Amino acid sequence: MNYSTLKKTVALSFVAAMAVGMAKAQSTDSTTTTAKVFGGRGQYNTWNIGVNVGVTSPFVAIGGSNDFTDWKAQLGYGVSVRNQLAHSFGLQLDVRGGKVAGNNSSLASGQQNGFRDFSTQFWSGTISGVVNVATIDYIRRKNAVNFFVTAGAGLAWYNPTGTLASGAHYDWKATSGHDVKELIIPIGAGVKFRLTDAVALNLGYTANFYDGDNLDGNHQGYPTKDKSSYGYAGLEFTLGSKSKPNLDWVNPVAMMYDELYDAALRQEVAALKSRVSNVENAVNDLKKDSDGDGVSDQFDKCPNTPAGTVVDGAGCEIKFPKDTVTAAAPAAAAYSNIQFDFDSSVLRTSSYPALDATSADLRSATGTVWVNGYASSEGTAAHNMQLSKDRANSVKTYLVNSGVDAKRVKVKGYGETHPIADNSTEEGRVLNRRVEFKK
């Protein structure tokens, strides 16, 4: 197959692909389903295949040195396969072929540095990252135009041929027996137009940088390296289920806006608010304390107690024995029992005189004192044991802070054991909430 026939074959293939793509698009556009913003890649079509055709040149848009002064437009063509990994990024495999040609026609025959023209048949395979850097949606739910940049790496193989200034012909492969194989770095940019959900029109430009100075068979500028460019147009087709949209054209902002106004979602949010309101009401009921005694109504066994009444954990009034209350006030004897409130290890201020007297005696004498803590029978045995230890430690802390050597004060908790009064009455339980001293 000669080069002219190859050109015709590529052109016919390109037209046929356009027709197939348009037919597919017409059957796909109206059947796509609505995707969710955070539904994952599985709800989209992410694979695309494309065909392209264009013009090649041994020059690039950014300039630079070249071994020939003029270039001749040649046909380039290629196919691509891309996996769209995210809304703005994909990985693409490109296989391209064609010819690159140039000459020194702008120079006089005596200034052509030994070379008149060249023509190189090439092939390349590259993998590139494709980044969508900007979009245009024309105030619609889907993007209509994507601007993209590409960069990657791959392998190029080609056969430089040409004519020397003397008129002799040169052919690399005929001389060496093999094609040139080199690393190629493609960097490009382009714009993509959405024709339908399944078909897009791509216009792009790629600058190819070769890791060698062999593309034109002329080492005139060595050690500079050769380069070429490819301006192309092509069609890209989406692969996958007709019911799924193409990830490449998704507009996440518009999708999120639509989801916020989705009727089912709004109903779910309203139901969630109702459940939260019910929980808040239940918490408020638990906190409600109608008589202000510090015990919520849910646990208050003695509601409507008068204001200022001292109550226990069940909300019932604590009735202190009159002889205990009247005797405790003036008590200031050293080593007297120290009384505590219900379920508390906090020292009463009325205990300070007796503790001060005990501290004074310990500081003026020698020996060790045991501080034994006790509790009444409310609650579990384990809780009461810990409470009795806390009470004994509260007394020890007071004595140590008043100057008594900590090593001379030993503590021990007995819990609800060894009561000194009947735990079945409140009067007896008051007496059992105590700390005793033993020298």
C-alpha positions in Angstrom: 0.0 0.0 0.0 1.5 3.3 -1.0 1.3 6.5 1.0 -1.5 8.0 -1.2 -3.7 5.0 -0.7 -3.0 5.1 3.1 -4.2 8.7 3.2 -7.5 7.7 1.5 -8.0 4.8 3.9 -7.5 6.9 7.0 -9.9 9.6 5.7 -12.6 7.0 4.9 -12.1 5.4 8.3 -12.5 8.8 10.0 -15.7 9.6 8.2 -17.1 6.1 9.0 -16.3 6.6 12.7 -18.1 10.0 12.7 -21.2 8.4 11.3 -21.2 5.5 13.8 -20.6 7.9 16.7 -23.5 10.2 15.7 -25.8 7.2 15.5 -24.7 6.0 18.9 -25.2 9.5 20.4 -28.7 9.8 19.1 -29.7 6.6 20.9 -27.9 7.5 24.1 -28.6 11.1 24.9 -32.2 10.6 26.1 -31.7 7.6 28.3 -29.0 8.8 30.7 -29.8 8.7 34.4 -29.2 11.2 37.2 -26.0 10.5 39.1 -25.2 11.5 42.7 -22.3 13.8 43.6 -20.8 11.4 46.0 -22.0 8.2 44.3 -18.5 7.2 43.1 -17.1 6.5 39.6 -19.3 3.4 39.2 -22.3 5.5 38.2 -20.4 7.0 35.2 -19.0 5.8 31.9 -15.2 6.4 32.2 -13.7 4.8 29.1 -13.4 6.7 25.8 -11.9 5.8 22.4 -11.0 8.3 19.8 -9.7 8.7 16.3 -7.9 11.8 14.9 -6.3 13.1 11.8 -4.2 16.2 11.2 -1.0 17.9 9.9 2.6 17.3 11.1 5.6 19.6 11.1 9.2 19.3 12.1 8.8 22.7 13.9 7.1 23.5 17.2 5.2 26.6 18.2 7.8 27.6 20.9 10.5 27.8 18.3 14.1 26.5 18.7 16.8 25.3 16.4 16.1 23.2 13.3 18.2 21.3 10.8 16.0 22.5 7.9 14.7 25.9 7.0 11.3 24.9 5.6 8.6 22.3 6.3 6.2 20.5 4.1 2.7 19.7 5.4 2.2 16.0 5.8 -0.6 13.7 7.0 -0.7 12.5 10.6 -3.3 10.2 12.2 -3.9 8.3 15.4 -6.2 6.5 17.8 -6.5 7.0 21.6 -8.0 5.2 24.6 -8.6 7.2 27.8 -9.8 6.2 31.3 -11.3 9.2 33.0 -10.2 8.9 36.6 -11.9 12.0 37.9 -13.9 15.0 36.7 -10.8 16.8 35.7 -8.1 14.1 35.1 -7.6 11.0 33.0 -4.9 8.7 31.6 -4.7 8.3 27.8 -2.9 5.9 25.5 -2.1 7.4 22.1 -0.9 5.5 19.0 0.0 7.8 16.2 1.6 7.5 12.7 2.3 9.6 9.6 5.1 11.5 8.0 7.2 14.5 8.8 9.0 16.4 6.0 11.1 19.5 5.4 13.6 21.0 3.1 16.2 23.8 2.6 14.5 25.5 -0.3 14.9 28.9 1.3 18.7 28.5 1.0 20.8 28.7 -2.1 22.2 25.4 -3.3 25.6 26.2 -2.0 24.3 27.0 1.5 22.3 23.8 2.1 25.0 22.2 4.4 24.9 18.9 2.4 21.1 18.3 2.7 18.3 19.3 0.3 15.2 17.7 1.9 14.0 14.9 4.1 10.8 12.8 4.6 10.4 10.5 7.7 7.7 7.9 8.2 7.1 7.5 11.9 5.0 5.7 14.6 4.7 6.4 18.3 3.0 5.0 21.3 2.6 7.2 24.4 0.8 7.4 27.8 -0.2 10.8 28.9 -2.1 12.5 31.7 -5.0 14.6 30.5 -6.1 17.5 32.7 -9.3 19.5 32.1 -8.2 23.0 33.1 -11.3 25.0 32.2 -14.9 24.4 31.1 -17.8 26.3 29.5 -21.3 25.2 30.2 -23.4 28.0 28.7 -25.5 28.2 31.9 -26.5 24.5 31.5 -26.3 21.5 33.8 -23.6 19.8 31.6 -20.3 21.2 30.4 -20.4 22.0 26.7 -16.7 22.8 26.1 -13.6 21.5 28.0 -10.1 23.0 27.6 -7.4 20.5 28.4 -3.6 20.0 28.6 -1.6 16.8 28.2 1.9 15.6 29.0 3.4 12.1 28.9 6.1 9.8 27.6 6.5 6.9 25.2 8.4 5.4 22.4 8.8 6.6 18.8 10.2 4.5 15.9 10.8 6.0 12.5 12.9 5.8 9.2 14.5 9.1 8.0 14.9 9.3 4.2 15.9 12.3 2.1 18.0 13.9 -0.6 21.5 15.3 -0.1 22.6 18.5 -1.8 24.5 16.5 -4.3 21.3 14.8 -5.4 22.1 11.5 -3.8 19.3 9.7 -1.8 19.8 8.5 1.8 17.7 5.9 3.7 18.4 5.2 7.3 16.8 1.7 7.4 18.3 0.6 4.2 21.7 1.5 5.5 21.4 0.3 9.1 18.9 -2.4 8.7 16.5 -1.1 11.3 14.3 1.8 12.3 15.4 4.5 14.8 13.8 3.9 18.2 13.8 6.8 20.7 12.1 8.2 23.8 9.5 10.8 23.0 7.9 13.4 25.3 4.5 14.7 24.0 3.2 17.9 25.5 0.0 19.4 24.2 -3.2 21.4 24.7 -6.6 21.4 23.1 -10.3 22.0 23.3 -13.1 19.5 23.3 -16.7 20.1 22.2 -19.5 18.0 23.5 -21.7 17.0 20.5 -23.7 14.5 22.6 -23.2 12.6 25.8 -21.5 9.9 23.7 -19.5 11.9 21.1 -17.1 14.8 21.4 -15.1 16.8 18.8 -11.5 17.3 19.8 -9.2 20.0 18.4 -5.6 19.8 19.6 -2.0 20.5 19.2 0.9 18.3 20.4 4.6 19.2 20.5 6.8 16.1 20.5 10.3 16.2 21.9 12.7 13.3 20.8 15.6 12.0 22.8 18.0 12.3 19.8 18.9 14.2 16.6 17.8 11.5 14.1 14.3 12.5 13.0 15.4 14.2 9.9 18.6 12.2 9.3 20.6 15.4 9.6 22.9 16.1 12.6 23.5 19.7 11.6 22.6 21.1 15.0 24.0 18.3 17.2 23.9 18.1 20.2 20.5 19.7 19.9 17.6 17.2 19.7 14.8 17.0 17.1 11.2 17.8 17.7 7.9 17.8 15.7 4.4 18.9 16.1 0.9 17.6 15.3 -2.2 19.7 14.9 -5.3 17.5 14.7 -9.0 17.2 14.8 -10.8 14.1 15.9 -13.8 12.4 17.3 -14.0 10.7 20.7 -16.6 8.1 21.6 -17.8 7.1 25.1 -17.9 3.4 25.9 -20.3 1.8 28.4 -23.9 1.6 29.3 -26.3 4.0 27.6 -28.0 4.7 31.0 -24.8 6.2 32.5 -23.5 9.7 31.9 -19.9 10.5 30.8 -17.7 11.5 33.7 -15.8 13.8 31.4 -18.9 16.2 31.0 -20.1 16.2 34.6 -20.7 19.5 36.4 -20.5 18.7 40.1 -21.6 22.2 41.2 -24.9 21.9 39.2 -25.4 18.3 40.5 -25.0 19.4 44.1 -27.5 22.2 43.6 -30.0 19.9 42.1 -29.6 17.4 44.9 -30.2 20.0 47.6 -33.6 20.7 46.0 -34.5 17.1 45.4 -37.9 16.4 46.9 -36.9 13.0 48.4 -33.8 14.5 50.0 -35.8 17.4 51.5 -38.3 14.9 53.0 -35.4 13.0 54.5 -33.9 16.1 56.0 -37.3 17.1 57.4 -37.7 13.6 59.0 -34.2 13.9 60.4 -35.1 17.3 62.0 -38.2 15.8 63.5 -36.1 13.0 65.1 -33.6 15.4 66.4 -36.5 17.5 67.9 -37.9 14.5 69.6 -34.5 13.7 71.2 -34.2 17.3 72.4 -37.6 17.1 74.0 -36.7 13.9 75.7 -33.5 15.4 77.0 -35.4 18.4 78.3 -37.9 16.1 80.1 -35.0 14.4 81.7 -33.5 17.7 82.9 -36.9 19.1 84.2 -36.9 19.8 87.9 -40.2 21.2 88.9 -39.6 21.7 92.6 -35.9 22.9 92.2 -34.4 20.4 94.7 -31.7 19.3 92.2 -33.3 15.9 91.4 -35.1 15.7 88.0 -38.7 14.9 87.9 -37.9 11.5 86.2 -36.2 10.3 89.3 -37.8 12.4 92.1 -39.7 10.1 94.4 -40.8 13.0 96.6 -42.1 15.7 94.3 -43.0 19.2 95.4 -40.6 19.4 98.3 -40.4 22.9 99.8 -37.7 25.3 98.6 -34.5 25.0 100.5 -35.2 21.4 101.8 -32.1 19.2 102.0 -32.9 16.0 100.0 -31.2 12.8 99.2 -30.6 11.3 95.7 -34.3 10.3 95.4 -35.5 13.8 96.1 -36.8 13.1 99.6 -36.1 15.2 102.6 -33.2 14.3 104.9 -34.2 14.5 108.5 -31.1 14.9 110.7 -31.3 13.8 114.4 -31.6 16.8 116.6 -29.0 15.6 119.1 -26.5 15.0 116.4 -27.0 18.4 114.8 -26.9 20.3 118.1 -23.9 18.3 119.4 -21.9 18.6 116.2 -21.8 22.4 116.2 -19.7 22.9 119.3 -17.7 19.7 118.9 -14.0 20.6 118.7 -12.5 17.6 120.5 -9.5 16.0 118.8 -10.1 12.6 117.1 -13.9 13.1 117.0 -15.8 11.3 114.2 -16.0 13.4 111.1 -19.5 13.3 109.4 -20.3 13.6 105.7 -23.3 14.3 103.5 -25.1 11.7 101.4 -22.8 10.2 98.7 -20.2 12.9 99.3 -16.5 12.9 100.4 -16.4 16.7 100.8 -15.6 18.0 104.3 -18.2 20.0 106.1 -17.0 23.3 107.5 -18.4 22.2 110.8 -15.7 19.5 110.9 -12.8 22.0 110.7 -12.6 22.7 114.5 -12.2 18.9 115.3 -9.7 18.5 112.5 -7.7 21.5 113.7 -7.6 20.0 117.2 -6.5 16.6 115.9 -3.8 18.3 113.7 -2.4 20.2 116.7 -2.2 17.1 118.8 -0.5 15.1 116.1 2.1 17.9 115.5 2.9 18.0 119.2 3.3 14.3 119.7 4.8 11.3 118.0 3.2 8.1 116.6 0.9 7.2 113.8 -2.9 7.6 113.4 -5.2 5.5 111.3 -8.0 7.4 109.4 -10.8 4.9 108.8 -13.6 5.8 106.3 -17.2 4.4 106.4 -20.4 4.7 104.3 -24.1 4.0 104.8 -25.8 1.2 102.9 -27.2 3.1 99.9 -25.7 2.1 96.6 -23.6 -0.9 95.7 -20.9 -2.3 98.0 -18.2 -1.4 95.5 -19.4 2.2 95.3 -19.6 2.5 99.1 -16.1 1.0 99.5 -14.6 3.6 97.1 -16.7 6.4 98.8 -15.3 5.4 102.3 -11.7 5.6 100.9 -12.4 9.0 99.4 -13.7 10.3 102.7 -10.6 9.0 104.6 -8.3 10.6 102.0 -10.2 14.0 102.4 -9.4 13.9 106.1 -5.8 13.0 105.5 -5.4 15.8 102.9 -6.7 18.3 105.4 -4.2 17.1 108.1 -1.2 17.0 105.8 -2.1 20.5 104.5 -2.2 21.7 108.1 1.4 20.5 108.8 1.1 16.8 109.8 3.7 14.5 108.3 2.0 12.4 105.6 3.9 9.3 106.7 2.2 9.5 110.1 -1.3 9.3 108.6 -2.6 6.0 107.3 -6.0 5.6 105.6 -8.3 2.7 105.1 -11.8 2.3 103.7 -14.4 -0.1 105.2 -17.3 0.7 102.9 -20.7 0.0 104.5 -19.3 -2.6 107.0 -19.0 -1.8 110.7 -22.0 0.5 111.0 -22.5 2.2 114.3 -26.2 2.8 113.8 -29.2 1.2 112.0 -28.9 1.6 108.2 -32.7 1.0 107.8 -33.4 4.5 109.1 -32.2 7.9 107.8 -31.0 8.8 111.3 -28.8 5.7 111.4 -27.5 6.3 107.9 -26.4 9.8 108.8 -24.3 8.5 111.7 -22.7 5.8 109.5 -21.4 8.4 106.9 -18.2 9.0 108.9 -14.5 8.9 109.4 -13.0 7.6 112.6 -9.5 8.0 114.1 -7.5 5.2 115.7 -4.1 6.0 117.3 
